[in-house]
Amino acid sequence: FSKLSELSKSKDIEMKASTYILGFISILIFNFVLSIIISYTGASTFVEGMKMGALLWVGFIATTLFGGVLYEKMPMKLYLINSIQYLITMLIASGILAICN
C-alpha cells in the first residue's frame, strides 16, 4: 500500500492526533448518512442492509474512486485495495445499521 500510494517517499509521515480525530469524525458522518439511507429503504435484516451497502458502494464509492485511476494516474492495484476496503466496510456497516434501525 505504501509503495503504491507513495507514502514511503514522504519523510514527514508522522500522524498527529488531529488526523485521527478528523478521521473518526469522518467515519461518524459516513455512518450517520448511511443510517439515514438504510432507514429510507426499509432494510431490516443484515442481508438486506448488505445488499443496499453493495448497491451504494457501486453507485458512489467505486465510481468516485475510479476517477483517481482515470485522472490522477492512480495504479489499478491501489484502486482495488482502496475500493475493496470500502466495500467491506460498507457491507458490514450497512448490515449492522439495518438491524439497528
Secondary structure, DSSP 8 states (H G I E B T S, - for coil): -TTTTTGGG-S-----HHHHHHHHHHHHHHHHHHHHHHHHHT--SHHHHHHHHHHHIIIIIIHHHHHHHHHS---HHHHHHHHHHHHHHHHHHHHHHHHH-
